[in-house]
Amino acid sequence: MTGIRLHAPEPGWALEADVIVIGSGVAGLTAALRCAAAGAKVTVVTKARLDDGSTRWAQGGIAAALGDGDTPDQHLDDTLVAGAGLCDEAAVRSLVTEGPAAVRRLIATGAHFDTAAETGEILLTREGGHHRRRIAHAGGDATGAEISRALVEAVRAAGIETVENALVLDLLKDADGRAAGVTLHVMGEGRRDGVGAVRAPAVVLATGGMGQVFSATTNPAVSTGDGVALALRAGAEVSDLEFVQFHPTVLWLGPDAEGQQPLVSEAVRGEGAHLVDADGVRFMLGQHELAELAPRDIVAKAIMRRMRERDAEHMYLDARHFGARMWETRFPTILAACRAHGIDPVTEPIPVAPAAHYASGGVRTDLRGRTTVPGLYACGEVACTGVHGANRLASNSLLEGLVFAERIAAEVTADATTDVTADVTAPGDAGASEAAPGALGARTEADFEEQAGAPAAPAAPTSAARAAETALVAPEARFAIQRVMATGAGVLRSAASLAEAATRLTRLHDGAVDALAREGKTAEPSVETWETTNLLLVARVLVAAAQRREETRGCHWREDHPERDDAAWHRHLLVTLRPDRTLAVRTTDTPAFPATIAHLPETESYQ
């Protein structure tokens, strides 16, 4: 155990639950609903509002073998090819075989996908790396928003306790080193504010990604790697963090654009848009059999190469041949975003360039979502399940969150009698979850009551409570971290660029540590300070892994090692945080992950 935590005030209030879910995207809310349906008392903690996570920004859709002639095996093949040799085939098989039924349960929960007017069948489109139309979408290009709406309404209808505007800080552990809850900081004033604790024997991380570690990203402002950082401080392993997917077609807003950038969904190319240079040349022809629909890493690299050849800052996505009606009905969100920035895709090509989009790696889990810390689970973008390998296949992210959230719920509630994959009734319908709280243990209703008035008593002694505090980094360092990562660990990487990035990140880290050691001073605790400290930690891990992997594979592109090297690198990198806050990086012996802890063989299927 590392015994490391963020410098923060002691908790002034506390809640108790059977299961804590951190995050409110598709993964977090699905886990919460399935656990609650099995009788567990669930508390959902989310950094902003319930509907403010990354899920609502997903445009393209959710991939599953739902169409005539499509099969899970075909979906598996496309996923393995995109993952460039590092997918865990068992994890992928779980995804593609359980995916169709999981999507149907999502529909039963209340999500409405686009359907054919004549038949009522779900409309399916194609995206990069898929050989078949298997992407279900909603609202044309607003799939994530519809999924988020349905799940948020279902969570509220089920009466699940939620704590909004709360930044999770650190994991609490019991005397045996098992997860026992979390500390968190609630922003603003209300029934609960400031630093508090939620105690539970099962903690599910579903905190999303870490795109804000880069200057330009498609991720929302809340994506600061908080879950990965918490897991590292708690002693968990993270894996494959070097594999950051840069989406090929992000609306180019100028060389100085920073923060969240508008995404131009891969589905636009799936419907027939062309990538062209300033002369109108389709440069993807001859690059790959699927041309513009090649896997994302291949398209992003091709764009970067063409930009270098032409000394250009961006390329173009040409979909003028769609016509106004198709743009307005199929891609209304993208059309509005482009027009808001002075670009009309109906009459002109869209300037695009790659930007940080998705973390294919994360907190390492097994097929039941268990991390290397007992009682700590992870699903969604924060997790490394083995599904994505070195590069995520388009629209597999929502499906992964859905499937592995259900698997976690099945594991956490294994002693409950309710089937966690049973349909969660849509809001307003009879039959919403009414199971008595405390079904997972001997607690009574009184045990869950919040202590009103006076602050709650401090948590029972835990390893987190005895932990050494880590030095905090001042909020103004955030922009320095982002610039370092954009220039040194972006789409194009080399030994020199990564070494420079590592040096600059180490300087920021050591400066904070030295100030704490010499003067007993650290940056003032605040949401911005904690976020920046988390960003610095995940940036250090990403760069350390990228330095170690001396090859080009998937979305990790080393200019000084331009070829894939299976002899040396057909394996994973595992990173942990040592007690002295340095990083321990090791490789697996084979492409297979070792067991997370002493667990039973992964043979169950939760369909």
C-alpha positions in Angstrom: 0.0 0.0 0.0 1.3 3.4 -0.9 -0.4 5.4 1.9 -0.5 8.6 -0.2 -3.3 11.1 -0.3 -4.0 14.6 -1.4 -3.5 17.4 1.1 -7.1 18.3 2.2 -9.1 19.1 5.3 -10.5 16.3 7.4 -14.0 15.1 6.4 -16.7 17.2 8.2 -19.7 15.0 7.2 -20.3 11.4 6.2 -22.7 9.1 4.4 -22.9 5.3 4.3 -23.9 3.0 1.4 -23.4 -0.5 0.1 -21.9 0.8 -3.2 -20.4 4.2 -4.1 -20.3 5.0 -7.9 -18.0 7.9 -8.8 -19.2 9.3 -12.1 -22.4 9.8 -14.0 -21.8 8.8 -17.6 -23.1 5.6 -19.2 -20.8 3.4 -17.1 -21.5 5.0 -13.7 -25.2 5.3 -14.0 -25.6 1.8 -15.5 -23.6 0.4 -12.6 -25.8 2.4 -10.1 -29.1 1.3 -11.7 -28.1 -2.4 -11.8 -26.8 -2.4 -8.2 -29.9 -0.7 -7.0 -32.1 -3.1 -8.8 -30.4 -5.9 -6.9 -31.2 -4.3 -3.6 -28.0 -2.4 -2.9 -28.0 1.1 -1.3 -26.1 3.1 -3.9 -24.7 6.6 -3.7 -23.6 8.3 -7.0 -21.0 11.0 -6.7 -20.4 13.2 -9.7 -18.1 16.1 -10.4 -20.7 18.4 -11.9 -24.4 17.8 -12.6 -25.6 14.3 -13.3 -25.8 14.9 -17.0 -22.4 16.8 -17.4 -20.1 13.9 -18.1 -18.3 12.8 -21.3 -21.2 10.5 -22.3 -23.5 13.4 -23.4 -20.8 14.6 -25.8 -20.7 11.3 -27.7 -22.0 12.0 -31.2 -21.6 9.0 -33.4 -23.3 6.2 -31.5 -23.0 2.8 -29.9 -21.6 -0.2 -31.7 -23.3 -3.6 -31.5 -24.1 -6.5 -33.8 -27.7 -5.6 -34.2 -28.1 -5.6 -38.0 -29.1 -8.4 -40.4 -26.0 -10.4 -41.4 -23.8 -8.9 -38.6 -22.5 -11.2 -35.9 -20.5 -10.7 -32.6 -17.6 -12.5 -34.3 -17.4 -9.9 -37.0 -17.5 -7.2 -34.4 -14.8 -9.0 -32.5 -12.6 -9.2 -35.6 -12.9 -5.5 -36.3 -12.1 -4.6 -32.6 -9.0 -6.9 -32.6 -7.6 -5.3 -35.8 -8.1 -1.8 -34.5 -6.4 -2.8 -31.2 -3.1 -3.6 -33.0 -2.3 -6.8 -31.2 -2.9 -5.7 -27.6 -6.6 -6.4 -27.0 -7.6 -9.0 -24.5 -9.6 -11.3 -26.7 -11.7 -12.6 -23.8 -12.6 -9.0 -22.8 -13.5 -8.2 -26.4 -15.6 -11.4 -26.7 -17.5 -10.4 -23.6 -18.1 -7.0 -25.1 -19.4 -8.1 -28.4 -21.5 -11.1 -27.2 -23.1 -9.3 -24.3 -23.4 -6.0 -26.2 -26.6 -6.5 -28.2 -28.6 -7.5 -25.1 -27.1 -4.7 -23.1 -28.2 -2.2 -25.8 -31.7 -3.6 -25.7 -31.8 -3.2 -21.9 -30.7 0.4 -22.4 -33.7 0.9 -24.7 -35.9 -0.7 -22.0 -34.5 1.8 -19.6 -35.9 4.6 -21.8 -33.2 5.4 -24.4 -34.7 6.2 -27.9 -32.5 5.4 -30.9 -33.2 6.6 -34.5 -35.5 4.1 -36.3 -36.7 3.6 -39.8 -40.2 5.2 -40.3 -41.4 2.3 -42.3 -40.3 -0.7 -40.2 -39.4 0.8 -36.8 -36.1 -1.0 -36.9 -33.0 0.7 -35.4 -31.1 2.7 -38.1 -27.4 1.7 -38.2 -24.5 3.6 -39.7 -20.8 2.8 -40.2 -17.7 4.3 -38.7 -13.9 3.9 -39.0 -12.6 0.3 -38.7 -16.1 -1.3 -39.0 -16.8 -3.5 -42.0 -20.5 -3.4 -41.4 -23.2 -0.9 -40.4 -23.5 -1.5 -36.7 -23.6 1.9 -35.1 -26.9 2.8 -33.5 -27.5 6.5 -33.1 -30.0 8.9 -31.6 -31.0 12.4 -32.6 -28.9 12.1 -35.7 -25.6 13.0 -34.0 -26.7 13.3 -30.4 -26.5 9.7 -29.2 -24.6 10.4 -25.9 -27.1 13.2 -24.9 -30.0 10.8 -25.4 -28.4 8.0 -23.4 -27.5 10.4 -20.7 -31.0 11.7 -20.5 -32.5 8.2 -20.2 -30.1 7.1 -17.6 -30.4 10.3 -15.5 -34.2 10.0 -15.5 -34.0 6.4 -14.5 -31.6 7.1 -11.6 -33.9 9.9 -10.3 -37.0 7.7 -10.7 -35.3 4.9 -8.8 -34.6 7.2 -5.9 -30.8 6.6 -5.9 -28.9 9.0 -3.7 -26.7 11.4 -5.7 -24.1 13.9 -4.6 -23.5 16.4 -7.4 -20.7 19.0 -7.8 -18.4 16.8 -5.9 -14.7 16.2 -6.7 -13.6 12.8 -5.4 -10.2 13.1 -3.5 -9.0 9.7 -2.2 -9.8 6.2 -1.4 -10.5 5.1 2.2 -9.3 1.6 3.1 -9.9 -0.7 6.1 -7.2 -2.3 8.2 -6.9 -5.2 5.7 -6.3 -2.8 2.8 -9.7 -3.2 1.2 -11.7 -0.2 -0.2 -13.9 1.3 2.5 -15.1 4.5 0.8 -13.9 7.8 -0.5 -13.2 11.3 0.6 -14.7 14.1 -1.5 -15.2 17.8 -1.7 -18.6 19.2 -2.5 -18.5 22.6 -4.2 -20.8 25.3 -3.1 -23.1 25.5 -0.2 -26.0 23.2 0.7 -27.0 20.3 2.9 -23.5 18.9 2.4 -20.5 21.0 1.5 -16.8 21.0 1.9 -14.8 17.9 2.4 -16.8 14.8 3.5 -16.7 11.0 3.3 -18.9 8.3 1.8 -18.2 4.9 3.3 -19.0 1.7 1.5 -17.3 -1.7 1.0 -17.5 -1.3 -2.8 -16.2 1.7 -4.8 -16.8 1.9 -8.5 -14.7 4.4 -10.4 -16.5 5.7 -13.5 -14.8 9.1 -13.7 -14.2 9.2 -17.4 -11.0 10.3 -19.2 -8.1 12.7 -18.8 -8.2 14.7 -22.1 -7.6 18.0 -20.2 -4.0 16.9 -19.8 -3.6 18.2 -23.4 -4.1 21.8 -24.6 -6.7 20.8 -27.2 -9.1 18.0 -26.6 -12.7 16.9 -27.3 -13.2 16.1 -23.6 -15.2 18.4 -21.3 -13.5 20.5 -18.6 -14.2 17.9 -15.9 -12.0 15.2 -17.6 -8.9 15.8 -15.5 -7.8 12.2 -14.8 -9.2 12.2 -11.2 -10.0 8.5 -11.1 -6.6 7.3 -12.4 -4.9 9.6 -10.0 -7.0 8.4 -7.1 -6.3 4.8 -8.0 -2.5 5.4 -8.3 -2.4 7.0 -4.8 -4.4 4.0 -3.5 -1.8 1.6 -4.8 -3.6 0.3 -7.9 -2.0 -0.5 -11.2 -2.7 1.4 -14.3 -1.9 0.1 -17.8 -1.6 1.2 -21.4 -1.8 4.9 -20.6 0.6 5.7 -23.5 -2.3 4.8 -25.9 -4.1 8.1 -26.1 -6.4 8.3 -29.1 -6.3 11.5 -31.0 -9.6 11.9 -33.0 -8.7 12.6 -36.6 -11.5 15.1 -37.3 -11.8 17.8 -34.7 -12.9 21.2 -35.9 -9.8 23.3 -36.3 -10.3 26.7 -34.5 -6.8 28.1 -35.0 -3.3 27.5 -33.8 -3.9 29.0 -30.3 -7.2 27.2 -29.6 -7.2 25.5 -26.2 -9.6 23.5 -24.1 -12.6 21.5 -25.3 -12.8 21.6 -29.1 -15.9 20.6 -31.2 -15.8 17.1 -32.6 -16.8 16.2 -36.1 -18.1 12.7 -35.7 -16.6 9.7 -37.6 -20.2 9.0 -38.6 -19.8 11.9 -41.1 -17.2 9.9 -42.9 -19.3 6.8 -42.4 -22.0 8.5 -44.5 -19.6 9.4 -47.3 -17.6 12.5 -46.4 -14.1 12.8 -47.9 -10.8 13.9 -46.3 -9.0 16.3 -48.7 -6.1 18.7 -48.7 -6.2 22.3 -49.7 -6.1 21.2 -53.4 -9.1 18.9 -52.9 -7.0 15.7 -53.2 -8.4 12.7 -51.3 -5.2 11.6 -49.6 -6.6 8.6 -47.8 -7.1 6.7 -51.1 -4.4 4.1 -51.3 -3.5 4.5 -47.6 -5.8 1.8 -46.4 -8.5 -0.5 -47.9 -11.2 1.4 -46.0 -9.8 4.8 -47.1 -11.5 7.5 -44.8 -13.0 4.7 -42.7 -9.7 3.2 -41.7 -9.1 2.9 -37.9 -8.6 6.2 -36.2 -4.9 5.9 -35.5 -4.3 5.3 -39.2 -6.4 8.3 -40.3 -4.8 10.6 -37.7 -1.3 9.6 -38.8 -2.2 10.2 -42.4 -3.6 13.6 -41.7 -0.4 14.6 -39.7 1.8 13.3 -42.6 -0.2 15.3 -45.2 0.0 18.4 -43.0 3.8 18.0 -42.7 4.1 17.5 -46.5 2.0 20.6 -47.2 3.3 22.6 -44.3 -0.4 23.1 -43.4 -2.1 23.5 -40.0 -5.1 21.4 -40.9 -6.8 19.3 -43.6 -10.4 19.4 -44.7 -13.5 17.2 -44.4 -15.7 17.7 -47.5 -19.3 16.7 -47.2 -20.9 19.4 -49.4 -22.5 16.6 -51.5 -24.7 15.7 -48.5 -26.9 18.7 -49.2 -28.6 20.9 -46.7 -31.4 18.4 -45.8 -29.1 15.6 -44.8 -26.9 17.9 -42.7 -30.0 19.3 -40.9 -31.6 15.9 -40.2 -28.6 13.6 -39.8 -26.0 15.9 -38.2 -27.8 18.8 -36.7 -25.4 19.2 -33.7 -22.3 19.2 -35.9 -23.9 21.6 -38.3 -24.8 24.0 -35.5 -21.3 23.8 -34.0 -19.6 24.5 -37.4 -21.9 27.5 -38.1 -21.3 28.9 -34.7 -17.7 29.1 -35.7 -18.4 30.7 -39.1 -18.1 27.5 -41.2 -21.0 26.2 -43.2 -20.4 22.5 -44.2 -23.3 22.7 -46.7 -21.3 25.0 -48.9 -17.6 24.6 -47.8 -15.2 21.9 -46.5 -14.7 21.8 -42.8 -11.1 22.5 -41.5 -10.1 19.6 -39.2 -7.0 18.4 -37.3 -6.4 15.6 -34.7 -7.0 16.4 -31.0 -6.8 14.3 -27.8 -10.0 12.3 -27.6 -9.9 9.1 -25.6 -7.7 7.2 -23.2 -7.5 3.6 -24.3 -5.6 2.7 -21.1 -6.5 3.4 -17.5 -6.9 1.6 -14.2 -6.3 -2.1 -14.8 -9.2 -4.4 -14.3 -10.2 -8.0 -14.9 -13.3 -9.1 -16.7 -15.5 -8.3 -13.6 -14.2 -4.8 -13.3 -12.0 -5.6 -10.2 -8.8 -3.6 -9.9 -5.6 -4.6 -8.0 -7.1 -3.0 -4.8 -9.8 -5.3 -3.3 -13.2 -3.6 -3.3 -12.2 -1.0 -5.9 -13.8 -1.4 -9.3 -13.5 0.6 -12.5 -15.4 0.8 -15.8 -15.7 3.2 -18.7 -12.9 5.4 -19.9 -11.1 5.4 -16.6 -10.6 1.6 -16.8 -8.3 -0.6 -18.8 -10.4 -3.7 -19.4 -8.2 -4.9 -22.3 -11.0 -4.2 -24.8 -9.3 -1.4 -26.7 -5.7 -2.6 -26.8 -3.5 0.0 -28.5 -6.4 1.8 -30.2 -10.1 2.0 -29.6 -12.5 1.0 -32.4 -15.0 3.7 -33.1 -18.2 3.7 -30.9 -17.0 0.8 -28.7 -16.6 3.2 -25.8 -20.3 3.5 -24.9 -20.8 -0.2 -25.3 -17.8 -1.0 -23.1 -19.1 1.3 -20.3 -22.5 -0.4 -20.6 -21.3 -4.0 -20.6 -18.6 -3.8 -18.0 -20.8 -1.7 -15.7 -23.3 -4.6 -15.7 -20.5 -7.0 -15.0 -19.4 -5.0 -12.0 -22.9 -4.9 -10.7 -23.2 -8.7 -11.0 -20.0 -9.1 -9.1 -20.8 -6.6 -6.4 -24.3 -7.9 -5.8 -23.4 -11.6 -6.3 -25.3 -12.5 -3.1 -28.4 -10.6 -4.0 -31.3 -12.5 -5.5 -32.3 -9.9 -8.1 -31.0 -10.3 -11.7 -28.9 -7.2 -12.3 -29.4 -7.5 -16.0 -33.2 -7.3 -15.7 -34.8 -4.3 -17.4 -34.7 -1.1 -15.5 -38.2 0.3 -16.0 -38.3 3.6 -17.8 -39.3 6.6 -15.6 -43.0 6.9 -15.1 -43.6 3.2 -15.5 -44.6 0.9 -12.7 -42.0 -1.4 -11.4 -39.1 0.9 -10.7 -36.6 -0.5 -8.2 -38.1 -0.6 -4.7 -35.8 -3.1 -3.1 -35.1 -2.3 0.6 -31.7 -0.7 1.2 -29.1 -2.7 3.0 -29.7 -5.9 1.0 -26.0 -6.6 0.7 -25.2 -6.7 4.4 -26.6 -6.5 7.9 -27.1 -2.8 8.0 -30.6 -1.4 8.8 -32.3 1.7 7.5 -31.1 3.6 10.5 -27.5 2.8 9.7 -27.8 4.8 6.5 -29.3 8.0 8.0 -27.1 11.0 7.6 -26.1 12.6 10.9 -27.9 15.9 10.8 -26.7 19.0 12.6 -23.2 18.3 13.9 -20.5 17.0 11.5 -20.1 13.3 11.3 -17.6 11.6 13.5 -14.3 10.9 11.8 -14.1 7.7 9.8 -12.7 4.6 11.5 -9.0 4.4 11.2 -8.0 3.6 7.6 -4.8 3.5 5.6 -6.0 6.7 3.9 -6.4 8.4 7.2 -2.9 7.4 8.2 -1.5 8.3 4.8 1.3 10.8 4.0 0.0 13.8 2.2 1.2 14.6 -1.3 2.3 18.1 -2.2 -0.2 20.1 -4.1 0.5 21.9 -7.4 -0.6 25.5 -7.9 -3.6 25.9 -10.4 -1.5 28.1 -12.7 0.7 25.1 -13.5 -2.3 23.5 -15.4 -1.6 25.4 -18.6 2.1 24.6 -18.4 1.3 20.9 -18.0 -1.0 21.0 -21.0 1.5 22.8 -23.2 4.2 20.3 -22.2 2.0 17.4 -23.1 0.8 18.9 -26.4 4.4 19.5 -27.7 6.1 16.5 -26.2 3.6 13.7 -26.0 1.0 14.5 -28.6 0.2 12.7 -31.8 3.9 12.7 -32.8 6.4 11.6 -30.2 10.2 10.9 -30.1 12.8 10.2 -27.5 13.8 13.8 -27.5 10.3 15.2 -27.2 9.4 12.8 -24.4 12.6 13.4 -22.5 12.0 17.2 -22.6 8.4 16.6 -21.4 9.6 14.3 -18.6 12.1 16.9 -17.5 9.6 19.7 -17.3 7.0 17.6 -15.6 9.6 16.4 -13.0 10.6 20.0 -12.4 7.0 20.9 -11.6 6.6 17.9 -9.3 9.9 18.3 -7.5 9.3 22.0 -6.9 6.1 21.2 -5.1 7.6 18.4 -3.1 10.7 20.4 -2.1 8.6 23.3 -0.9 6.6 21.0 1.3 9.7 19.3 2.6 11.8 22.4 3.3 9.1 24.9 4.3 6.1 22.8 5.2 4.2 24.7 2.5 2.0 23.5 -0.3 -0.5 25.1 -2.6 -3.8 26.1 -1.0 -6.3 23.2 -1.2 -9.0 23.9 -3.7 -10.8 22.2 -6.6 -8.5 23.8 -9.1 -5.4 22.8 -7.1 -6.5 19.2 -6.7 -7.3 18.9 -10.4 -3.9 20.3 -11.4 -2.2 17.9 -9.0 -4.1 15.0 -10.6 -3.3 16.2 -14.1 0.4 16.3 -13.2 0.4 12.8 -11.9 -1.4 11.2 -14.9 0.9 13.3 -17.3 4.0 11.8 -15.6 2.6 8.3 -16.0 1.7 8.8 -19.6 5.1 10.2 -20.5 6.9 7.5 -18.6 5.0 4.8 -20.4 5.5 6.5 -23.8 9.2 6.8 -23.2 9.5 3.1 -22.4 7.5 1.8 -25.4 10.1 2.2 -28.2 7.9 1.3 -31.1 4.9 2.7 -33.1 1.7 0.8 -32.3 -1.9 1.9 -32.5 -2.3 5.4 -31.4 1.2 5.6 -29.9 3.4 7.0 -32.7 7.2 7.2 -32.1 9.0 9.0 -34.9 12.3 7.5 -33.8 10.8 4.0 -33.8 8.3 4.1 -36.7 7.6 0.4 -36.9 5.6 -2.0 -34.8 8.0 -4.3 -32.9 6.2 -7.5 -31.8 9.4 -9.2 -30.7 10.0 -6.6 -28.0 6.7 -4.9 -27.4 3.9 -7.4 -27.9 3.1 -6.7 -24.2 1.6 -4.2 -21.8 3.2 -1.6 -19.5 2.0 -1.6 -15.9 2.6 1.5 -13.7 2.3 2.0 -9.9 3.1 4.9 -7.6 5.8 4.1 -5.0 5.5 5.4 -1.4 8.2 8.0 -2.3 5.9 9.2 -5.1 8.2 8.0 -7.9 6.8 5.8 -10.6 7.4 2.0 -11.0 7.1 0.9 -14.6 7.2 -2.7 -15.6 6.2 -4.8 -18.6 4.1 -8.0 -18.7 5.8 -11.1 -20.0 3.1 -11.7 -22.6 0.2 -9.8 -24.3 -2.0 -11.3 -21.5 -2.6 -9.4 -18.3 -1.7 -11.1 -15.1 -4.6 -11.6 -12.6 -5.5 -8.4 -10.7 -5.7 -10.3 -7.3 -6.2 -13.9 -6.4 -9.5 -14.4 -8.3 -11.4 -17.2 -9.8 -11.1 -17.9 -13.5 -13.0 -15.5 -15.8 -15.7 -17.8 -17.2 -19.0 -16.3 -16.3 -21.2 -14.5 -18.8 -23.7 -11.9 -17.7 -26.2 -11.9 -20.6 
